[in-house]
Amino acid sequence: MLDIRLPLGLLLSALGTLLTGYGAITSGDNMYIRYSLGININLWWGIVLLCTGLILLGMLVRARAANKLSSTEPSAQ
């Protein structure tokens, strides 16, 4: 069964990486001074998306490890 955390984690991590890279490349542009009060929105939201995707993937790994541990333990009789 496919866990929803896998595709969402991969999608958000990929988009976050692209947006963070774009924000880092265009960090000195005058566009940010004129339109967004000097805040690099692309960089900050890219970081947010990347962190969210990594958290989802971390939760997936943790759940799979816990599931594997519970399935290998002998049952108490």
Residue frames relative to the residue before (quaternion, step in Angstrom):
aa qw qx qy qz dx dy dz
M 1.0000 0.0000 0.0000 0.0000 0.00 0.00 0.00
L 0.3802 -0.7345 0.5222 0.2082 3.57 -0.92 0.93
D 0.3064 -0.7435 0.5716 0.1634 3.52 -0.80 1.07
I 0.5212 -0.6712 0.4324 0.3014 3.60 -0.90 0.93
R 0.5802 0.6039 -0.3783 0.3944 3.59 1.17 -0.47
L 0.6099 0.5721 -0.3617 0.4123 3.61 1.07 -0.57
P 0.7395 0.3825 -0.2804 0.4777 3.67 0.57 -0.92
L 0.6475 0.5090 -0.3337 0.4585 3.60 1.00 -0.71
G 0.6483 0.5201 -0.3152 0.4581 3.57 0.97 -0.80
L 0.6684 0.4876 -0.2963 0.4772 3.56 0.97 -0.85
L 0.6593 0.5115 -0.3089 0.4564 3.58 0.94 -0.88
L 0.6997 0.4610 -0.2814 0.4676 3.59 0.80 -0.96
S 0.6369 0.5196 -0.3338 0.4615 3.59 1.03 -0.70
A 0.6598 0.4994 -0.3100 0.4681 3.58 0.96 -0.84
L 0.6829 0.4710 -0.2929 0.4754 3.59 0.87 -0.91
G 0.6410 0.5270 -0.3198 0.4573 3.57 1.02 -0.75
T 0.6387 0.5187 -0.3203 0.4695 3.55 1.03 -0.78
L 0.6658 0.4951 -0.3025 0.4690 3.59 0.93 -0.89
L 0.6984 0.4723 -0.2808 0.4587 3.58 0.86 -0.93
T 0.6293 0.5156 -0.3329 0.4768 3.58 1.04 -0.70
G 0.6468 0.5156 -0.3147 0.4655 3.58 0.97 -0.81
Y 0.6610 0.4932 -0.3080 0.4743 3.57 0.94 -0.86
G 0.6574 0.5092 -0.3075 0.4626 3.57 0.97 -0.82
A 0.6536 0.5040 -0.3138 0.4694 3.57 1.04 -0.74
I 0.6586 0.5119 -0.3113 0.4552 3.59 1.00 -0.79
T 0.7738 0.3350 -0.1706 0.5098 3.60 0.96 -0.85
S 0.2764 0.8201 -0.4744 0.1616 3.60 1.15 0.44
G 0.7396 0.4107 -0.2410 0.4757 3.64 1.04 -0.57
D 0.4121 0.7451 -0.4440 0.2789 3.58 1.26 0.23
N 0.5279 -0.6425 0.4625 0.3074 3.59 -1.11 0.70
M 0.4883 0.6761 -0.4231 0.3541 3.58 1.23 -0.37
Y 0.6700 0.5094 -0.3079 0.4437 3.59 0.95 -0.83
I 0.6379 0.5209 -0.3309 0.4607 3.58 1.06 -0.65
R 0.7138 0.4636 -0.2583 0.4569 3.59 0.94 -0.88
Y 0.8319 0.3100 -0.1195 0.4445 3.59 0.76 -1.01
S 0.8242 0.2259 -0.1084 0.5079 3.61 1.01 -0.52
L 0.5906 -0.6297 0.3484 0.3651 3.57 1.06 0.80
G 0.6862 -0.5085 0.2779 0.4397 3.58 1.07 0.67
I 0.5602 0.5896 -0.3926 0.4295 3.60 1.27 0.16
N 0.3519 -0.7248 0.5562 0.2037 3.56 -0.88 0.97
I 0.2213 -0.8285 0.5047 0.0997 3.57 0.18 1.34
N 0.6388 0.5401 -0.3353 0.4335 3.59 0.94 -0.83
L 0.6633 0.5039 -0.3055 0.4614 3.57 0.94 -0.85
W 0.7088 0.4704 -0.2753 0.4478 3.59 0.79 -0.97
W 0.6946 0.4387 -0.2930 0.4890 3.60 0.89 -0.80
G 0.5792 0.5554 -0.3777 0.4619 3.59 1.13 -0.44
I 0.6427 0.5063 -0.3110 0.4837 3.56 1.02 -0.81
V 0.6422 0.5205 -0.3249 0.4595 3.60 0.98 -0.84
L 0.6746 0.4868 -0.2962 0.4693 3.60 0.90 -0.91
L 0.6493 0.5198 -0.3162 0.4565 3.57 0.95 -0.84
C 0.6685 0.4926 -0.3004 0.4691 3.59 0.90 -0.87
T 0.6442 0.5158 -0.3214 0.4643 3.59 0.99 -0.81
G 0.6591 0.5015 -0.3065 0.4691 3.58 0.95 -0.83
L 0.6664 0.4903 -0.3055 0.4714 3.58 0.97 -0.79
I 0.6163 0.5285 -0.3453 0.4708 3.59 1.08 -0.66
L 0.6509 0.5058 -0.3178 0.4685 3.59 0.94 -0.84
L 0.6701 0.4805 -0.3068 0.4754 3.60 0.93 -0.82
G 0.6293 0.5263 -0.3309 0.4664 3.58 1.06 -0.68
M 0.6406 0.5111 -0.3199 0.4756 3.58 1.04 -0.77
L 0.6277 0.5363 -0.3277 0.4593 3.57 1.07 -0.73
V 0.6615 0.4980 -0.3032 0.4717 3.59 0.88 -0.92
R 0.6568 0.5162 -0.3022 0.4592 3.57 0.97 -0.88
A 0.6626 0.4986 -0.3037 0.4691 3.60 0.98 -0.84
R 0.6611 0.4967 -0.3140 0.4666 3.59 0.98 -0.78
A 0.6381 0.5134 -0.3296 0.4697 3.59 1.04 -0.71
A 0.6566 0.4974 -0.3093 0.4752 3.59 0.97 -0.81
N 0.6454 0.5146 -0.3155 0.4680 3.58 1.02 -0.77
K 0.6510 0.5086 -0.3123 0.4690 3.57 1.00 -0.80
L 0.6489 0.5148 -0.3153 0.4632 3.60 1.00 -0.80
S 0.6919 0.4768 -0.2925 0.4565 3.58 0.89 -0.89
S 0.6727 0.4905 -0.3106 0.4587 3.61 1.08 -0.56
T 0.6932 0.4610 -0.2858 0.4746 3.64 1.15 -0.43
E 0.5534 0.6030 -0.4089 0.4037 3.62 1.18 -0.24
P 0.4531 -0.6724 0.4950 0.3124 3.60 -0.94 0.75
S 0.4587 -0.6883 0.4868 0.2808 3.53 -1.02 0.77
A 0.4395 -0.6908 0.5154 0.2531 3.54 -1.04 0.85
Q 0.0939 -0.8082 0.5805 0.0316 3.56 -0.85 1.00
